[in-house]
Amino acid sequence: MKRVSPVRFLIDGGVIAATLSFAMASCLGAPRILQALAADRIFPFLLPFAKGSGSADNPRQALLLSLGIGFGRHPWIAVWRDLTTNFKR
């Protein structure tokens, strides 16, 4: 596609923007889903993550857990991350 486009830099910019958009949606969506699962008591061990912070009920504890899973170096976290995501190291 870059070979036939008169403005090649726009294709690069679009790919970068789409990648960053997907990453932001994942970082913001996963904690809310985790909080909803905890609030519905689907998995009892997730109950501490049901409580939100502030008037908007922001899922701070769930965000920290999601970041820990995403960036974790512990072997069991790495296995879980590799099983549940498309991001392989």
C-alpha positions in Angstrom: 0.0 0.0 0.0 2.9 2.4 0.8 4.2 1.8 -2.8 1.1 3.3 -4.4 0.3 6.0 -1.9 1.3 9.6 -2.7 1.5 10.3 1.1 3.3 7.4 2.6 3.8 9.0 6.0 0.0 9.0 6.5 0.0 5.2 6.4 2.7 5.0 9.0 0.8 7.5 11.2 -2.4 5.6 10.8 -0.8 2.3 11.8 0.8 3.9 14.9 -2.5 5.6 15.8 -4.5 2.4 15.5 -1.9 0.5 17.6 -2.0 3.1 20.4 -5.8 3.2 20.3 -6.0 -0.5 20.8 -3.5 -0.4 23.7 -5.4 2.4 25.4 -8.7 0.6 25.0 -7.2 -2.6 26.5 -5.6 -0.7 29.4 -8.9 1.1 30.3 -11.4 -1.7 29.5 -9.8 -4.7 31.3 -10.0 -3.2 34.8 -13.7 -2.2 34.3 -14.5 -5.7 33.2 -12.6 -7.1 36.2 -14.5 -4.8 38.5 -17.8 -5.8 37.0 -17.0 -9.5 37.4 -16.1 -8.9 41.1 -19.2 -6.8 41.8 -21.4 -9.5 40.3 -19.7 -12.0 42.6 -19.0 -14.4 39.7 -15.7 -15.3 41.2 -15.6 -14.9 45.0 -11.8 -14.5 45.1 -12.2 -11.2 43.1 -14.4 -9.5 45.7 -11.7 -7.1 46.8 -11.6 -5.6 43.3 -15.4 -4.8 43.3 -14.9 -1.5 45.2 -14.2 1.6 43.0 -12.7 4.9 44.0 -14.3 8.4 43.8 -17.6 9.5 42.4 -17.0 7.8 39.1 -16.3 4.4 40.8 -12.9 4.1 39.1 -11.4 0.6 39.4 -8.0 1.5 40.9 -7.4 -1.9 42.5 -8.3 -3.7 39.3 -6.1 -1.4 37.3 -3.1 -2.3 39.5 -3.9 -6.0 39.1 -4.1 -5.6 35.3 -0.8 -3.7 35.2 0.8 -6.4 37.4 -0.4 -9.1 35.0 0.7 -7.1 32.0 4.2 -6.2 33.2 4.8 -9.0 35.7 8.0 -10.9 35.8 6.9 -13.7 38.1 6.8 -17.1 36.2 3.1 -17.8 36.9 2.2 -14.3 35.8 4.2 -14.8 32.6 2.4 -18.0 31.9 -1.0 -16.5 32.5 -0.2 -13.4 30.4 1.0 -15.6 27.5 -2.2 -17.7 27.7 -4.5 -14.8 27.8 -2.9 -12.2 25.4 -1.5 -12.0 22.0 1.6 -10.2 23.2 4.4 -12.7 23.4 7.9 -11.8 24.6 
